[in-house]
Amino acid sequence: MVRLADIQAEVPGFLEILGLTEEPLGMFYTQVAPAEGFSPQSAVLPNVDREAAGEVDWPATFANFACVIGLLWRARKLGNPAYFDQTRFGCLGGAFYLGFLKPQLDFIAHYVSTGIPDVLEGECYLESPEVTRRFFAAIDPRPAPAPFCVFKSLSRFGPEETPEVVIFFARGEVMGGLHQLATFVTNDFEAVASPFGAGCSNIVTWPLKYLEQGRLKAVLGGWDPSDRKFLKPDEITLAVPWEMFARMVKRYRESFLTRPTWALVKKKIELSRKVWKET
């Protein structure tokens, strides 16, 4: 398998031709927490047995709520890794989608849908708890293969570290380039998927789910209204499995990215950056 160290020197040129000024984040699981970085505050992770027995301290569980995408926003701004584990999970959705909690709690099935009368206002992202339970069964997150789930910029990876998923944050023009390149390097006309899910499910759970099915799919996300406050205006996400990303870096020079059409798109990328006062 190609390692990040094998192609690290080629990554800056790839990002430059895409018009990206921000490094993507790499996600991987590891036995050791980063020496530097930040995580949610520690909390007791409930499970369905304790929920059924009425033993969950809900106020304590939500006291230190932290969104995965929110912590990634800090990681992007500060340049330090963000990491999660079974006690530092941030929110129950994140714990489920990152593989630290399974099955998901019935409370969350109500929260994502209709809520609980006189107790909890629902998000109304799905029409009923029953449909939400079907969604949880369908997405079926892979159990975390190691204690820590780490997100950090690719340039911060050590020589022996390689991400499972590479996550881009960008606006439409850049995403258009990545979208087309995904098909160029796979010959799959449906190389990019955009399934329903929370923000963290589209950057971790769905890409890994497709890999388990033997399907190399990039996943377009950033649609979750609850997470939009942690993204720039007009910004969306694309989570690319490692194998696809490595192909992109090795082969982008053969693609449309070196043709005049893309040079015109890059002018729009620069215009967008000026409009949002990023230059």
C-alpha positions as CSV (number, residue, x, y, z in Angstrom):
1,M,0.0,0.0,0.0
2,V,1.2,3.5,-0.8
3,R,1.9,5.4,2.4
4,L,1.5,9.1,3.0
5,A,5.3,9.4,3.4
6,D,5.7,8.0,-0.2
7,I,3.7,10.9,-1.7
8,Q,4.0,13.7,0.9
9,A,6.3,15.7,-1.3
10,E,3.7,15.8,-4.1
11,V,0.8,16.9,-2.0
12,P,1.6,20.7,-2.1
13,G,1.6,20.7,-5.9
14,F,-1.7,18.9,-6.0
15,L,-3.3,21.4,-3.6
16,E,-1.9,24.3,-5.5
17,I,-3.3,23.2,-8.9
18,L,-6.7,22.7,-7.2
19,G,-6.6,26.2,-5.9
20,L,-6.6,25.1,-2.3
21,T,-4.8,27.2,0.3
22,E,-5.9,25.1,3.3
23,E,-4.6,21.6,3.8
24,P,-7.1,18.8,4.1
25,L,-7.3,16.8,7.3
26,G,-6.4,13.2,7.6
27,M,-8.4,10.8,9.9
28,F,-7.0,7.7,11.4
29,Y,-7.3,5.5,14.5
30,T,-4.3,4.9,16.8
31,Q,-3.3,3.4,20.1
32,V,-1.8,6.6,21.4
33,A,-3.3,10.1,21.9
34,P,-1.5,12.9,20.2
35,A,1.2,14.6,22.3
36,E,-0.4,17.9,21.2
37,G,-4.0,18.7,20.3
38,F,-7.4,18.9,22.0
39,S,-10.4,16.8,22.6
40,P,-13.8,17.1,24.2
41,Q,-14.0,17.0,28.0
42,S,-14.2,13.5,29.6
43,A,-17.7,12.1,30.3
44,V,-19.3,8.7,31.0
45,L,-20.6,7.2,27.7
46,P,-24.1,5.7,28.2
47,N,-25.3,2.6,26.5
48,V,-28.6,1.0,25.7
49,D,-28.6,-1.2,28.8
50,R,-28.2,1.7,31.2
51,E,-30.7,3.7,29.2
52,A,-33.3,0.9,29.5
53,A,-32.6,0.7,33.2
54,G,-33.1,4.5,33.6
55,E,-29.5,4.9,34.9
56,V,-28.3,7.6,32.4
57,D,-27.5,10.9,33.9
58,W,-28.7,13.0,31.0
59,P,-27.7,16.5,32.3
60,A,-24.2,15.2,33.0
61,T,-24.0,13.5,29.6
62,F,-24.8,16.8,27.8
63,A,-23.0,19.1,30.2
64,N,-19.8,19.1,28.1
65,F,-21.4,18.8,24.7
66,A,-18.9,19.3,21.8
67,C,-19.6,18.7,18.1
68,V,-17.1,16.8,16.1
69,I,-17.2,19.3,13.2
70,G,-16.9,22.1,15.8
71,L,-13.6,20.6,17.1
72,L,-12.4,20.1,13.5
73,W,-13.1,23.8,12.9
74,R,-10.7,24.5,15.8
75,A,-8.2,22.1,14.4
76,R,-8.4,23.9,11.0
77,K,-7.9,27.3,12.6
78,L,-5.2,26.4,15.1
79,G,-3.3,23.7,13.2
80,N,-3.4,21.2,16.1
81,P,-4.9,17.7,16.0
82,A,-8.3,17.0,17.3
83,Y,-9.0,13.6,18.8
84,F,-11.8,11.5,20.3
85,D,-12.1,8.4,22.4
86,Q,-14.7,6.4,24.4
87,T,-14.7,9.0,27.2
88,R,-13.9,12.1,25.2
89,F,-16.6,11.8,22.6
90,G,-18.2,15.2,22.6
91,C,-21.8,14.2,21.7
92,L,-23.7,10.9,21.4
93,G,-24.0,11.3,17.7
94,G,-20.2,11.6,17.3
95,A,-19.7,8.7,19.7
96,F,-21.9,6.5,17.4
97,Y,-20.5,7.7,14.1
98,L,-16.9,7.4,15.1
99,G,-17.4,3.8,16.3
100,F,-17.3,4.2,20.1
101,L,-21.0,3.6,20.8
102,K,-23.2,0.8,19.4
103,P,-26.2,0.5,19.2
104,Q,-27.3,4.1,19.3
105,L,-29.6,5.2,22.1
106,D,-33.3,5.4,21.7
107,F,-33.2,8.9,23.1
108,I,-31.2,10.0,20.0
109,A,-33.7,8.3,17.7
110,H,-36.3,10.6,19.1
111,Y,-34.0,13.6,19.2
112,V,-33.1,13.4,15.5
113,S,-36.8,13.0,14.6
114,T,-39.9,14.1,16.4
115,G,-38.6,14.5,19.9
116,I,-40.4,13.6,23.1
117,P,-43.5,15.6,24.1
118,D,-43.0,17.9,27.0
119,V,-39.4,16.6,27.4
120,L,-37.3,17.1,24.2
121,E,-37.7,19.1,21.1
122,G,-36.8,17.0,18.0
123,E,-34.5,18.1,15.2
124,C,-37.0,16.8,12.6
125,Y,-34.3,15.6,10.2
126,L,-36.2,12.3,9.9
127,E,-39.9,11.9,10.1
128,S,-40.1,9.4,13.0
129,P,-38.0,7.5,15.5
130,E,-38.7,4.3,13.5
131,V,-37.2,5.8,10.4
132,T,-34.2,7.0,12.4
133,R,-33.6,3.6,13.8
134,R,-33.7,2.2,10.2
135,F,-31.0,4.8,9.3
136,F,-28.9,3.8,12.3
137,A,-29.1,0.2,11.2
138,A,-28.3,1.1,7.6
139,I,-25.2,3.2,8.3
140,D,-24.0,0.7,10.9
141,P,-20.7,2.4,11.9
142,R,-17.6,0.3,12.0
143,P,-16.4,-0.2,15.6
144,A,-13.4,1.9,16.3
145,P,-10.3,-0.3,15.6
146,A,-8.1,1.6,18.2
147,P,-8.8,3.7,21.2
148,F,-8.2,7.1,19.6
149,C,-9.8,8.7,16.5
150,V,-7.4,11.5,15.3
151,F,-7.9,14.3,12.8
152,K,-4.9,16.4,11.7
153,S,-3.4,18.2,8.8
154,L,-1.5,16.0,6.4
155,S,1.8,17.8,6.9
156,R,1.6,16.9,10.6
157,F,1.6,13.2,10.0
158,G,4.6,11.2,11.1
159,P,6.6,9.0,8.7
160,E,4.8,5.9,9.9
161,E,1.3,7.4,9.9
162,T,-1.1,7.2,7.0
163,P,-4.8,8.4,7.1
164,E,-7.8,6.2,6.3
165,V,-9.7,9.1,5.0
166,V,-8.7,12.6,3.7
167,I,-11.2,15.4,4.3
168,F,-11.4,18.5,2.2
169,F,-13.2,21.7,3.1
170,A,-13.9,23.9,0.1
171,R,-16.4,25.8,-2.0
172,G,-18.0,24.7,-5.3
173,E,-15.3,25.3,-7.8
174,V,-12.7,23.3,-5.9
175,M,-15.2,20.6,-5.1
176,G,-16.0,20.4,-8.8
177,G,-12.4,19.6,-9.6
178,L,-12.2,17.0,-6.9
179,H,-15.5,15.5,-8.0
180,Q,-14.4,15.1,-11.6
181,L,-11.0,13.8,-10.6
182,A,-12.6,11.1,-8.5
183,T,-14.1,9.6,-11.6
184,F,-10.8,10.1,-13.6
185,V,-8.8,8.0,-11.2
186,T,-11.4,5.3,-10.6
187,N,-13.3,5.0,-13.9
188,D,-16.4,4.9,-11.7
189,F,-19.1,7.2,-13.0
190,E,-20.7,7.2,-9.5
191,A,-17.4,7.7,-7.7
192,V,-18.9,10.4,-5.5
193,A,-21.8,9.7,-3.2
194,S,-23.8,12.1,-1.0
195,P,-25.9,10.1,1.4
196,F,-28.0,11.5,4.3
197,G,-26.3,11.9,7.6
198,A,-24.8,14.0,10.3
199,G,-21.7,16.0,9.4
200,C,-19.3,13.6,11.0
201,S,-21.0,10.6,9.4
202,N,-20.2,12.0,5.9
203,I,-16.5,12.5,6.7
204,V,-15.9,9.2,8.5
205,T,-18.8,6.7,8.7
206,W,-20.0,6.6,5.1
207,P,-16.6,6.5,3.5
208,L,-15.6,3.6,5.7
209,K,-19.0,1.9,5.1
210,Y,-18.5,2.0,1.4
211,L,-15.0,0.5,1.8
212,E,-16.4,-2.3,3.8
213,Q,-18.7,-3.0,0.9
214,G,-15.8,-3.0,-1.5
215,R,-16.8,0.3,-3.0
216,L,-14.2,3.1,-3.3
217,K,-16.4,6.2,-2.9
218,A,-15.7,9.8,-2.0
219,V,-18.5,11.3,0.1
220,L,-19.8,14.8,-0.4
221,G,-21.1,16.3,2.8
222,G,-21.5,19.4,4.9
223,W,-25.3,19.4,4.5
224,D,-26.3,18.9,8.2
225,P,-27.9,22.2,9.3
226,S,-26.7,21.6,12.9
227,D,-23.1,21.7,11.6
228,R,-23.2,24.6,9.2
229,K,-22.1,27.1,11.9
230,F,-18.8,25.3,11.9
231,L,-18.2,25.7,8.2
232,K,-17.4,28.8,6.2
233,P,-20.2,30.3,4.0
234,D,-20.8,28.1,0.9
235,E,-18.3,25.6,2.2
236,I,-18.9,21.8,1.9
237,T,-16.9,18.7,2.7
238,L,-15.5,15.9,0.6
239,A,-14.1,12.8,2.4
240,V,-11.8,10.8,0.1
241,P,-10.7,7.3,1.1
242,W,-6.9,7.0,1.3
243,E,-6.5,4.8,-1.8
244,M,-8.5,7.3,-4.0
245,F,-6.5,10.2,-2.6
246,A,-3.2,8.5,-3.3
247,R,-4.4,8.0,-6.9
248,M,-5.4,11.6,-7.2
249,V,-2.0,12.8,-6.1
250,K,-0.1,10.5,-8.4
251,R,-2.2,11.1,-11.5
252,Y,-3.6,14.6,-11.4
253,R,-1.1,15.8,-13.9
254,E,-2.7,13.5,-16.5
255,S,-6.1,15.0,-15.9
256,F,-8.1,18.0,-16.9
257,L,-6.5,19.9,-14.0
258,T,-3.6,20.7,-16.4
259,R,-5.8,21.9,-19.2
260,P,-6.9,25.5,-20.1
261,T,-10.5,24.8,-18.9
262,W,-9.3,24.4,-15.3
263,A,-7.2,27.5,-15.5
264,L,-10.4,29.4,-16.1
265,V,-12.0,27.8,-13.1
266,K,-9.0,28.8,-11.0
267,K,-9.8,32.4,-11.8
268,K,-13.2,31.9,-10.3
269,I,-11.6,30.3,-7.2
270,E,-9.5,33.5,-6.8
271,L,-12.6,35.6,-7.3
272,S,-14.5,33.7,-4.6
273,R,-11.5,34.1,-2.2
274,K,-11.6,37.9,-2.8
275,V,-15.4,38.0,-2.3
276,W,-15.0,36.3,1.1
277,K,-12.0,38.5,2.0
278,E,-9.6,35.6,2.2
279,T,-6.8,37.3,0.3
